[in-house]
Amino acid sequence: MKANVHYLKKSVLCYIVLLIVACNSSENQNIALVNIDSEISKEVKIEAEYFTDSSGSVIIEKINDELTFIESETEGWVALNVNIPTAGRYKVEIHAKNKGNETVICWIEDYYDNKDGRQYNITSNISFENGNNKFITLAKDGSPLNSGLHRIKLHYNKSIIIDWINFSLIKKHDITPKTYMQKTEGKNWKIVWSDEFEGNNVDKTKWTYDIGNWGWGNGEEQYYTKNRTENARIEDGNLIIEARKNDMGQKWTSARLTTRGKASFLFGKIEFRAKVPHYKGNWAAGWLLGDEYVDELSWPYCG
């Protein structure tokens, strides 16, 4: 795969994203694989006292004058408010108990009060199997959250007891320091940025890794890894992005590389040369995303 950037003709400031995915949605819980960086660690735990609304009847348990958990008797959702201190990618943990014998599927909707009537799923499905009537904690990594107030809904398809939801900062949002902004006059093209993948390793001055398994708004199955040669490596002058099945305790692993936080482009033309797998269920892709993207509310206004 080769990537070159020439003059652009669109006035949206963009960065490049390259990936390969397994595109079917999954209901299987994926174990979190990243560690929280202690230097940037910011955690926000929301509990029963953050409850604001629900789709039906719920019970708020109170012990020793403290609200401890929310119990729902049917499928539906509960709404809660959470204040996120720092824009970035978060590990989202749900501490809950399955009351019955059937699997309960949960997911978190962000910005449920958005003006466009969109539904922003920031965790994809999290499955609580029969847990012998015990509280357990399940997590998804990489959910994008901007700083500020988030009105969220925890959706569930069967009755469940929810103790708390925790948001832990994995990686701060990358502000892109360099923009290649080109003039549109003249007939000659000039390369202003390129990667021929001729070294031995992915060039970290040009690319960064998106990480996690929150579903990326599409219910994607794979867990995107960081700095793992099994998923992203340089071979014979090519960048190899490889999806691997039943890997690292995940249904799939893969890689997602982006120039966000490294370089963005305004005006010109972008070219890349690539070969993609023909297997059913794979979706290899490269595209531009607006540099103003921070979390799901940014789309589609970021371009």
C-alpha positions as CSV (number, residue, x, y, z in Angstrom):
1,M,0.0,0.0,0.0
2,K,1.3,3.4,-0.9
3,A,-0.1,6.7,0.3
4,N,0.5,10.1,-1.3
5,V,-1.1,13.5,-0.7
6,H,-1.3,16.1,-3.5
7,Y,-3.5,19.2,-3.8
8,L,-7.1,18.7,-2.5
9,K,-10.2,20.2,-4.0
10,K,-12.5,20.0,-1.0
11,S,-12.6,22.6,1.7
12,V,-13.0,20.2,4.7
13,L,-9.9,19.7,6.8
14,C,-9.4,16.0,6.9
15,Y,-7.1,13.2,8.1
16,I,-6.6,9.8,6.7
17,V,-7.8,6.5,8.2
18,L,-6.7,3.1,7.0
19,L,-8.1,-0.2,8.4
20,I,-9.4,-3.7,7.8
21,V,-12.4,-5.0,9.6
22,A,-14.7,-8.0,10.1
23,C,-18.0,-6.2,9.5
24,N,-20.7,-8.4,11.1
25,S,-22.1,-7.1,14.4
26,S,-21.5,-9.1,17.5
27,E,-23.3,-9.8,20.7
28,N,-20.3,-11.4,22.4
29,Q,-18.5,-9.6,25.2
30,N,-14.9,-8.7,24.5
31,I,-12.4,-8.4,27.3
32,A,-10.6,-5.0,27.6
33,L,-7.0,-5.3,26.5
34,V,-5.6,-1.8,27.3
35,N,-4.1,-0.5,30.5
36,I,-5.1,2.9,31.9
37,D,-2.2,5.3,31.7
38,S,-1.8,6.5,35.3
39,E,-0.4,9.9,34.1
40,I,-3.6,10.7,32.3
41,S,-6.0,8.6,34.2
42,K,-9.3,10.3,34.8
43,E,-12.2,8.2,36.0
44,V,-15.9,9.2,36.3
45,K,-18.2,6.7,38.1
46,I,-21.9,7.2,37.8
47,E,-24.3,5.5,40.2
48,A,-27.9,5.5,41.1
49,E,-28.0,9.1,42.2
50,Y,-27.2,10.2,38.6
51,F,-30.5,8.7,37.5
52,T,-32.8,11.1,35.6
53,D,-35.4,9.1,33.7
54,S,-36.4,5.7,32.5
55,S,-38.6,4.0,29.8
56,G,-40.6,2.2,32.5
57,S,-40.8,1.1,36.1
58,V,-37.5,0.9,38.0
59,I,-36.5,0.5,41.6
60,I,-33.9,2.7,43.2
61,E,-32.3,0.8,46.0
62,K,-31.3,2.8,49.1
63,I,-29.2,1.4,52.0
64,N,-28.0,3.6,54.9
65,D,-29.2,6.7,53.2
66,E,-27.1,5.9,50.1
67,L,-28.5,5.1,46.6
68,T,-26.8,1.9,45.7
69,F,-28.3,0.5,42.4
70,I,-31.1,0.7,39.9
71,E,-33.3,-2.4,39.3
72,S,-35.4,-2.8,36.2
73,E,-38.1,-5.3,35.9
74,T,-38.5,-5.2,32.1
75,E,-36.6,-4.3,29.0
76,G,-36.0,-0.6,28.3
77,W,-33.5,2.0,29.3
78,V,-32.4,4.3,32.2
79,A,-31.1,7.8,31.5
80,L,-28.2,9.2,33.5
81,N,-26.0,12.3,33.4
82,V,-22.2,12.2,33.2
83,N,-19.7,15.0,33.1
84,I,-16.6,14.0,31.2
85,P,-13.5,16.1,32.2
86,T,-11.2,15.4,29.3
87,A,-11.9,14.7,25.6
88,G,-10.5,11.4,24.5
89,R,-11.0,7.6,24.2
90,Y,-12.5,5.9,27.2
91,K,-12.8,2.5,28.7
92,V,-16.4,2.0,29.7
93,E,-17.2,-0.5,32.5
94,I,-20.7,-1.6,33.5
95,H,-21.1,-3.3,36.9
96,A,-24.4,-5.1,36.9
97,K,-26.2,-8.3,37.8
98,N,-28.4,-10.5,35.5
99,K,-31.4,-11.6,37.5
100,G,-32.6,-14.3,35.2
101,N,-31.4,-17.3,33.3
102,E,-31.2,-15.7,29.9
103,T,-28.5,-13.4,28.5
104,V,-29.1,-9.7,29.0
105,I,-27.7,-7.4,26.3
106,C,-26.8,-3.8,27.2
107,W,-25.4,-0.9,25.3
108,I,-24.9,2.8,26.0
109,E,-26.4,5.6,23.9
110,D,-24.7,9.0,24.0
111,Y,-26.3,12.4,23.4
112,Y,-29.8,10.9,23.4
113,D,-31.1,14.5,23.4
114,N,-29.3,15.4,20.1
115,K,-31.2,17.8,17.8
116,D,-31.0,15.4,14.8
117,G,-32.7,12.5,16.3
118,R,-29.7,10.3,15.8
119,Q,-28.8,7.3,18.0
120,Y,-25.2,7.2,19.0
121,N,-24.2,3.8,20.2
122,I,-20.8,4.2,22.0
123,T,-20.3,0.6,23.3
124,S,-22.0,-1.8,21.0
125,N,-23.6,-4.9,22.7
126,I,-22.3,-5.9,26.1
127,S,-23.7,-9.3,27.1
128,F,-24.4,-10.3,30.7
129,E,-24.9,-14.0,30.8
130,N,-26.4,-15.8,33.8
131,G,-24.0,-14.8,36.5
132,N,-25.4,-16.9,39.4
133,N,-27.1,-13.8,40.8
134,K,-23.7,-12.0,41.3
135,F,-22.6,-8.6,40.2
136,I,-19.9,-8.6,37.5
137,T,-18.0,-5.9,35.6
138,L,-17.8,-5.9,31.8
139,A,-16.0,-3.4,29.7
140,K,-15.5,-2.0,26.2
141,D,-12.4,0.1,25.2
142,G,-12.0,3.2,23.1
143,S,-15.4,4.9,23.3
144,P,-14.9,8.5,22.0
145,L,-16.2,11.2,24.5
146,N,-15.8,14.9,24.3
147,S,-15.4,16.9,27.5
148,G,-18.6,18.3,29.1
149,L,-22.1,17.0,30.0
150,H,-23.3,13.8,28.3
151,R,-26.9,12.7,28.7
152,I,-26.7,8.9,28.2
153,K,-29.1,6.0,28.2
154,L,-28.2,2.5,29.3
155,H,-30.3,0.2,27.1
156,Y,-31.1,-3.4,28.1
157,N,-33.3,-6.1,26.5
158,K,-34.3,-7.9,29.7
159,S,-34.6,-7.1,33.5
160,I,-31.2,-6.3,35.1
161,I,-29.7,-4.7,38.2
162,I,-27.2,-1.9,37.5
163,D,-24.8,-0.9,40.3
164,W,-22.5,1.6,38.4
165,I,-21.0,2.7,35.1
166,N,-17.4,3.8,35.1
167,F,-15.5,5.9,32.4
168,S,-11.7,5.7,32.5
169,L,-9.6,7.8,30.1
170,I,-7.4,5.7,27.9
171,K,-6.0,8.3,25.6
172,K,-6.5,12.0,25.3
173,H,-7.9,13.4,22.1
174,D,-5.2,14.2,19.6
175,I,-5.0,17.8,18.4
176,T,-3.5,17.7,14.9
177,P,-0.4,20.0,15.0
178,K,0.3,20.2,11.3
179,T,-2.0,21.1,8.4
180,Y,-1.0,20.9,4.7
181,M,-3.0,23.7,3.2
182,Q,-2.4,24.0,-0.6
183,K,-3.1,26.7,-3.2
184,T,-5.3,25.6,-6.0
185,E,-3.8,27.8,-8.8
186,G,-1.6,26.4,-11.5
187,K,-1.5,23.1,-13.4
188,N,1.5,21.3,-11.7
189,W,1.0,18.8,-8.9
190,K,3.4,18.7,-6.0
191,I,3.6,15.9,-3.4
192,V,3.5,17.5,0.1
193,W,3.2,14.3,2.2
194,S,3.8,10.6,1.5
195,D,4.5,7.3,3.0
196,E,6.1,4.6,0.8
197,F,6.3,2.1,3.7
198,E,10.0,1.4,2.9
199,G,11.2,1.1,6.5
200,N,11.0,-1.7,8.9
201,N,8.3,-0.3,11.2
202,V,5.2,1.8,10.9
203,D,6.3,5.4,11.0
204,K,4.9,6.8,14.2
205,T,5.7,10.4,13.1
206,K,3.0,9.9,10.4
207,W,0.5,7.4,11.9
208,T,-1.2,6.8,15.2
209,Y,-3.4,3.8,16.2
210,D,-7.0,3.9,17.1
211,I,-7.6,1.2,19.7
212,G,-10.5,-0.7,21.2
213,N,-13.7,-2.6,20.6
214,W,-16.5,-0.2,21.2
215,G,-18.0,-0.9,17.8
216,W,-17.0,2.3,16.0
217,G,-20.7,3.2,15.4
218,N,-21.1,0.1,13.2
219,G,-21.3,-2.8,15.6
220,E,-17.9,-4.0,14.3
221,E,-16.6,-7.2,15.8
222,Q,-12.9,-6.6,15.9
223,Y,-10.6,-5.2,18.6
224,Y,-8.2,-2.7,17.1
225,T,-4.7,-3.2,18.7
226,K,-1.7,-0.8,19.1
227,N,1.9,-1.5,18.1
228,R,1.2,-5.2,17.4
229,T,3.0,-6.6,14.3
230,E,0.5,-9.4,14.0
231,N,-2.1,-6.8,13.0
232,A,0.0,-4.0,11.4
233,R,3.5,-4.3,10.0
234,I,5.8,-3.3,7.2
235,E,6.8,-6.0,4.7
236,D,8.6,-5.7,1.4
237,G,7.7,-2.0,1.0
238,N,4.1,-2.5,1.9
239,L,1.9,-1.8,5.0
240,I,0.2,-5.0,5.9
241,I,-3.0,-4.6,8.0
242,E,-4.2,-8.1,9.1
243,A,-7.4,-9.2,10.8
244,R,-7.0,-12.3,12.9
245,K,-9.8,-14.6,14.1
246,N,-10.1,-15.9,17.7
247,D,-7.0,-13.9,18.7
248,M,-6.0,-12.6,22.1
249,G,-9.3,-13.8,23.6
250,Q,-11.2,-11.7,21.1
251,K,-13.5,-12.9,18.2
252,W,-11.3,-10.7,15.9
253,T,-8.3,-8.4,16.2
254,S,-7.2,-5.9,13.6
255,A,-5.6,-2.5,13.2
256,R,-6.8,1.0,12.4
257,L,-4.2,3.6,11.5
258,T,-4.8,7.3,11.2
259,T,-3.0,10.6,10.6
260,R,-5.1,12.3,13.2
261,G,-2.9,14.0,15.7
262,K,0.0,14.0,13.1
263,A,-1.2,15.7,9.9
264,S,-4.3,16.9,8.2
265,F,-5.0,18.2,4.7
266,L,-6.9,21.1,3.1
267,F,-7.3,21.2,-0.7
268,G,-5.5,18.9,-3.1
269,K,-5.7,15.2,-4.0
270,I,-5.1,12.0,-2.1
271,E,-4.0,8.8,-3.7
272,F,-3.2,5.4,-2.3
273,R,-2.4,2.1,-3.9
274,A,-3.6,-1.0,-2.2
275,K,-4.7,-4.7,-2.5
276,V,-7.6,-5.8,-0.5
277,P,-8.8,-9.3,0.6
278,H,-11.6,-10.9,-1.4
279,Y,-13.0,-13.0,1.5
280,K,-16.6,-12.6,2.5
281,G,-17.2,-10.5,5.6
282,N,-14.0,-8.4,5.2
283,W,-14.1,-4.7,4.7
284,A,-10.8,-3.1,4.0
285,A,-11.0,0.7,3.8
286,G,-9.2,4.0,3.6
287,W,-11.0,7.3,3.8
288,L,-10.9,10.9,5.0
289,L,-12.5,12.1,8.2
290,G,-12.9,15.7,9.2
291,D,-10.2,16.9,11.6
292,E,-12.9,18.4,13.9
293,Y,-14.1,14.9,14.8
294,V,-13.9,14.4,18.6
295,D,-16.8,12.1,19.4
296,E,-19.9,10.7,17.7
297,L,-21.8,14.0,17.9
298,S,-19.1,15.5,15.6
299,W,-20.4,13.4,12.6
300,P,-21.5,14.4,10.0
301,Y,-20.7,18.1,10.7
302,C,-16.9,17.5,10.8
303,G,-17.0,16.4,7.1
